Amino acid sequence: MAEVELRKAWKRYGDIAVIHGIDLQLNSGEFVVFVGPSGCGKSTLLRMIAGLEEISEGEVWIGGRNVSQVEAVDRGIAMVFQSYALYPHMTVEENMSFGLRMSGTPKEEIAKKVDFAAKTLQLDKLLDRTPKNLSGGQRQRVAIGRAIVRDPDVFLFDEPLSNLDAELRVEMRLQIAKLHNQLNATMIYVTHDQVEAMTMADRIVVLKAGHIEQVGSPLELYHHPDNLFVAGFIGSPRMNFLDVTVREGSAAHAIVELPGGGTATLAVDASRATPGSKATLGVRPEDLARESGDFTLPMQVDVAERLGGSTFLYGKCGGMDNFVAQRAGLDTTHDGDTVDILVGADTCYLFDGEGLAYHRLTQSGRAVA
């Protein structure tokens, strides 16, 4: 395992920059997930670390070594792609050992490494099968096994679960998390699925248009997003956003005018806010499953979705057409009903006109960065 560092890393295609001077340090043994919407540059950034994309400017360091001009094969990395890319005529054992055989590794060492990888991934009883006789999840495990036998300093995963169905995605997510715990290896994982990011990562790097929006643990990003983009991207269903106006702001609180009338007092550091300025109030659907609150918002329900353990209400609220509220258990609300949504001020987020968060305060009145 090894640390990975990007220093002022740029990627340009002609005059078009797709990665904009990124500085990032990843610790040895850490599981880091790059997440963001399609086209944000996460796969390009991963390929720059791998050496599959030439870096336009800046440096890439792996294990204390500047590898910016080093060929991919010599960087000490192993990469698992979205496509399994298995040789159809080879067995599982032959697929996993192919790279070692091509590099002239002794047979005894190959056998030992393949045996370890197969047992780790529960493939030891499938070594004689060819890819056509494997399920999608098993094929992806073979691709991961092919990476394990190389004993790399860093594992790179580029959306490896995208081709799997929902059930297999969950299974493989757990397999990769277990693998990280067993190997204690440095892993960098790219996905557009924020649920994968939240459940697997030690730290998440949120990307937008080739820039890093925020880096932190899953719960840091969930509870303390730096801006509207991160707040809307982390969490499922996504956070609800309502347009509000600041009536009063101080280092201890903000008073905002709610859509349709009324006010709410929020425990945020709003010392930079000016009265009359526009702001955005954020509240997560899961924070609305409550029987009491500090203020009420009327909601016109379009669809009530009952999942057994919880009910999701979709409709119009506070000028927002796609508002989502979660209710506990089998809620009796029907399509077309108007209901009062109870909101706790302590669950709300507030963002300024530029989309930057006003830091929420702890009970002691201290801002949480």
N, C-alpha and C positions, 0 to 999 in steps of 0.2 A: 504494500500500500504506500501511497505517496501523496503529498500535498500538490495542489494545482493552483497556479496563479496566472491571471491575465493582467497585463500592464498596458494601459492605454491602447487596447486592441481595436483596430479598425478593419472593416472589410468593405472594399469598394468594387463595384463592377463598372468600369469606366468612370464617369463622373457621378455615379449614383452610389451613395454610402448606405449600406444596409446594417452595419454594426458601427456604433458611434463611440469610439474611444472608451471601451469598457474596462474598468478596474474591478477585479474580483479575486478574492482569495478563498480557496476551499481547503479545509483541513484534512489531514491524513486520516483515513478510516471513516470519513463522513459520507452520508448519503444525501446528495444535493439534487433537487429537481428543478429544471428549467421549465417554466410554465408560461403560457401566454396564448393569445389567439393566433390563428393561421396568419403567416406572413410577418410575425413579430421578430424573427431572426434566431429563434431558439435552436433549430436544427443546424443553421449556419454556424452558430457559435460553437456547438458541439463538434462539428466537422473541422473547425479551426483548431480546436484542442487536439483532435485526432490526427491532424495533418492532412486531411482529405480536401481541405480548402486552404489555399495559401493566404497567409495573413498579409494585409496590405500595409499595415503600420502597427507598431507596438511589439509586444513580446508575449510568448507563451512559455511558462515554466512548469515543469513536472518533476517532482522529487528533487528540487533544488537545482535543476539543470535547465538552461535556456534551450528549448527545443524548437524555437521559431523557424529555423532553417533545417531541421532534422526530418528525414523521411518518416512517414507514418509507421512503417514496419520497425523502426528503431526507437520509437517513443515510449515503449513499455506499456502500451494500451491494448485493450481488446474491445471490440465494438459489436453490439448486437443490434441488428436493423429491424425495421418493421416487417420486411420480407424475410422469411426463414433462410432463403438462399442455400438450401441443402442440395447435395448431389443426389438425384433421384435413383441412380443405379448403385449407390453405396449404402451399406448398412449403417445403423446408428453408430456403432463402434468406429467404422471407417470414416464417417463424417466428422466425428469428434477428434479423431487422431490425424486427420489429413494434414493439417498445418505442421504438426510435429514431425510427421513422416517426411514431408517436403524439406524440412530444415535439417534432416539427418539425426534427429534425436534417437538415442539408443532404444531398442525395442522394450527392454525391461522398464525404462523410465516412462515410455509411452503407455505401457500396460498399467503401470501404477497410477498415472495421472488420469487415465480414462476410467479406471475402476473407482477412483475417488470421486470424480465428477458424476459418474453414473449413479453411485450410491447417494450422493448428496441430492441429486435431482430425481431420485426414484426411477431411474432408467435402467437399472442393472438387469432387469428381466426382459428388456426390449432391445438389447444390443445387437441381436441378429436380424432385426426387422429393417425393412427399407422405409423411406418416408411415406410412401403411398399407403402403408399399413399402420400409420400413426394418426392420432387425432391432432387437431390444430394446437392444442395445449402441449401435447407431447413433442410435436415438431419444434415449438418455440423453446422447450426445455433442451432439446438437442442443440439448438443454436446457442443457447446460454452455456451448455456444457462444452461446446467448441471453444468458447471464450475462457472458461475456467481452466481448461487444460494448459492454456498458454501461461498461466500464473502471472497475469499482468500486474503492473503497479496500479493501474486505474481501469475500471470497467466503465464503458460508455454505452448507454441504451438510447436508441432513437425511436421513440414511440413503438416499443416492441409488442404491445398488446392491441394495437389498433385493428388487426385482422381477426380478433377473437370475438366470440359472442359474449353477452353480458356475464353469464355464469363462469365461463372460462377466464374472463378478465379478472374476476374476483379471486379465483383460484390461483392464477399466475401472479397476481399482485402479492398474495400471501407467500407464494414460493420465493419471489424475489426478495421480499422483506426478510424471510428466514435465511436466505442465502447470504444476505448482507451481515446478519447476526453471526452466522457460522464462520464466514471468511474474514469478517472485520475489515473488509476491503473498502477502498475509496471508490464510490460509485457516483456517476453523473447520469441523470435520467431525464429525458425530454418527453413532455406530454402536453397536450392541449386540455387534458381532463383534470380539472382542479381537484376532483375527488381522489384520483390517484396521487396527486401531489400532497394533499392533506394527510392521507393515510400512510404514505411511505417515507416521506422526507424527514431528515434531521433539520434541514433548512431548505427554504424555497426561494428561488430567484424569479421574480415576476418581471417579464419583459414586455415592452410595447414599442413597436416601430424601431427596434434596434437599440433601445435604451433600457437600462435597469430602472424599474419603478420602485422596487423595494426588495430587500433581502431580510429574511428572518425565519424563525421557526413557524410551523403551521399555525399554532395558536397565537403567536405574536401578530401574524398577518391577519388572522381572523378577528381578534379582539382590538387591535390597534393599527388599522390600515392608515398609511400616510396620505392617501388621496382617494378620490372617487373611483379611479380605475381599479385600484387594488381592492377597494371595498366591494365593488360590483363583481369582480372576477373571483374572489375567494368566498366560498359559501354557496350552498345549493339547497333550495332555490336561492337566486341572487338577492342581494339587499334591495329593499324598496327605497326609492328616492323621491322626496317631495320638495317642491319649491316653497321656500319660506323667506320671510324678511326679518332681519335683525332689528329688534326694538331697543335692546340694551346689551352691551357687552363689557365684561371686565375679566380680570385674571381669575375670578372665582366662579363666574357663571355667564350664561347667555340667555336672554329672554327673546324668543322668536314668535312672530305672528304666524299662526297656522293657516293653511288653506281653508277658506270658508268661515274664518273667524276664530277667536280664541287665541290664547298664548300658551307657551310651554317654557318652563325654566330648566335649563340643561346644565349639568355640572361639567363644564369645559372651560379651558383657558381661552377666552375670547377677547383678550386684551387688545388684539390688533383689529377687532371688528369695529365698524362705524355704524351708528344708528341709521337705519334706512337702507343698508346694503343688502344685496341679495345673497342668499345662502341656500344650501341643500341639506335637508334633514334626512338621515338614513336610519332605517330600522329593519332588522332581519325578520323574515317570516316566522322563524322558530321562537322569537321573543314575543310573539303576539298570542301565544297559547296560555292565556292567563285570565283570571276572574276579577282582577282589580287593576287599576292604573291611575296615572297622574292626569291623563287627558284622554279624550275620546275622538275617534275619527269615524264618520259614517261611511260604510262601504256598500256599494251596489254589487251584489254577487252575480257573476255570469255563470260560473261553473263551480260546483262543489265536488271535489275529488276525494272519495273515501278509500283509505288504504288499510283499514282495520285498526291499527294502533294509533293512527292520526288521520286528520282530515285537512285537506288543503282547499282554501277558498281563493278563487281567482276572480278579479273584477276591477271596478273603478273605485278609487279612493283618493281624496285630496288632490284631484286634478291628474292623477296617474291612471292610465288605462289598463296597465298590466300589473296591478297591485296583487301581492300574494300574502295570505295570512294562514298560519298553521294553527289548527285547533287540536286539542288532545282527544283521542278516542273517536267514537262514532258521533260526530256533531250532527245535529238535526237540521242545520241550515240547508235550504233548497235553492236550486237555480232560480235567479230572479229576486231573491229576498234582499232586503236592506238590513244590515246588521251594524251594531256599534262595535268598533274595534278599540279595545282598551290598550293603551300604550303606557309603559313605564318610562319615565324620563331617564332613568339610569341605564336603559338599554339603547338609548338613541345615540346617533353619531351626528356631527355637524361639520359641514365643509363650506369653505368660503367660495367666493365667486370664481376663483381660479381652480377650484376643485381640491384644494389642500385642506387637510383635516385640522380642525381645532382640537388640540389634545384633550382627551377626557381626563378627569380628575379622580384620584382615589378618594376614599372616605376621609382621609387626612387632609385633602385639598391639594395634594401634590400631583402635578401633571405626569401622565404616563407617556413616555416617548414612543 
